[in-house]
Amino acid sequence: MSTALVTGASCGLGADLARALAARGHDLILVARTAEPLDRLATELADEHGIGARALPADLTVDADLERVAEAACDSDILINNAGAALGTPFDRTTWADERRMLALNVVAPSRLVHAALPHMLRRGSGRILVVSSVAALGPAWQGTAYGATKSYELAMTQSLAYSRHIRTSPVALTALVLGYTASQFHARAGIPAPPPSLTLASAYVAKQAVRAIHRRRPPVVCVPSLRYRVLAGLLRHAPYRSLTVPGFAKDFTAGPADLGGPDAGRVVSPRDEGASEVPVVEGRQDGRARS
Ligand SMILES: NC(=O)c1ccc[n+]([C@@H]2O[C@H](COP(=O)([O-])OP(=O)(O)OC[C@H]3O[C@@H](n4cnc5c(N)ncnc54)[C@H](OP(=O)(O)O)[C@@H]3O)[C@@H](O)[C@H]2O)c1
């Protein structure tokens, strides 16, 4: 039996990642700030799947809490860096305290947890790390905010580590989940309108895809759930940056709520979503095979 540590497990994608991991028989350590939903989920999943599950309430933006979680990550076989948040306000109108919290949550915390867990995984000769990034990482798609940059950092860090010779040739694997619109509290918390339902992925679906990807013998370095977002990821990756100034193509937070469009709004994606594959379109695979 192996243990998975999931951050941001009190709701949204994190709770569904925990469910998908429990269904595969992993013991769980569930991390978020609010203890009550974590306790409830731990009890529910322990009863349902006969696994060990415990809540580890922690604010990942607080150093002492982060160190407690880092300690738990050292003994984990699977590390899921999922907790994250956005500020749906232009950079020049946020407070520095809010920006700093976002950087602490989206950049510092995942770095610290990977830094804590990775050496132990390499020493044990097994381990999986998932870092939840975003389609917004692939270009200046969330214009006027620093959110996309934090997700770019997570993507770049994951790729940089995963492709390094030392790790590539080990049984340990890192995967970045490049996520499109997904149903959760994310947009409400950021203070922005919910995305159109027709473009929104179910978090249970995303979680199953991600958990399946990290259980492969050679997990992909990048996992993009759903065909439409793989198409969009490919476009964002290869489109000249100048095209991101075309009205409606990118989401510009400095433009005012009525003008928010953007690739997340799906104007350039395939109308069909055949769902379900974690084949990376934007990068090669853990085993170094060519781009697909
Ligand atoms: N939803 C989307 O459309 C979308 C798209 C692309 C990428 N993403 C990424 O997906 C990930 C999951 O987000 P979600 O959509 O599931 O959002 P969500 O519903 O808002 O969930 C965020 C989770 O993070 C936890 N969290 C927030 N601040 C925290 C802190 N300081 N310390 C510890 N835990 C904290 C929250 O729990 P507490 O409040 O109890 O702490 C919650 O469990 C994020 O990294 C996000 O950037 C989401």
The ligand as a Gaussian input file, in Angstrom:
#p B3LYP/6-31G(d) Opt

LIG

0 1
 N      -10.781000      25.304000     -12.156000
 C      -10.156000      25.686000     -13.267000
 O      -10.793000      26.103000     -14.263000
 C       -8.650000      25.603000     -13.349000
 C       -8.040000      25.788000     -14.606000
 C       -6.665000      25.668000     -14.701000
 C       -5.914000      25.348000     -13.573000
 N       -6.532000      25.194000     -12.352000
 C       -5.702000      24.830000     -11.184000
 O       -6.282000      23.700000     -10.564000
 C       -5.890000      23.653000      -9.192000
 C       -7.082000      23.262000      -8.337000
 O       -7.990000      24.311000      -8.306000
 P       -9.563000      24.078000      -8.230000
 O      -10.089000      24.420000      -9.567000
 O       -9.924000      22.781000      -7.623000
 O       -9.902000      25.306000      -7.244000
 P      -10.712000      25.375000      -5.866000
 O      -12.014000      24.677000      -5.985000
 O      -10.700000      26.824000      -5.511000
 O       -9.804000      24.568000      -4.829000
 C       -8.595000      25.077000      -4.357000
 C       -8.077000      24.173000      -3.234000
 O       -6.856000      24.738000      -2.736000
 C       -6.966000      24.910000      -1.319000
 N       -6.201000      26.074000      -0.906000
 C       -6.383000      27.363000      -1.299000
 N       -5.528000      28.164000      -0.658000
 C       -4.776000      27.363000       0.149000
 C       -3.729000      27.602000       1.074000
 N       -3.265000      28.835000       1.305000
 N       -3.187000      26.538000       1.728000
 C       -3.654000      25.283000       1.525000
 N       -4.641000      24.998000       0.660000
 C       -5.202000      26.032000      -0.008000
 C       -8.455000      25.089000      -1.064000
 O       -8.831000      24.704000       0.249000
 P       -8.969000      25.716000       1.484000
 O       -9.658000      26.952000       0.998000
 O       -9.745000      24.929000       2.497000
 O       -7.590000      25.969000       1.947000
 C       -9.035000      24.084000      -2.060000
 O       -9.000000      22.786000      -1.505000
 C       -5.254000      25.012000      -8.898000
 O       -3.852000      24.874000      -8.856000
 C       -5.641000      25.878000     -10.088000
 O       -4.675000      26.867000     -10.370000
 C       -7.870000      25.303000     -12.228000

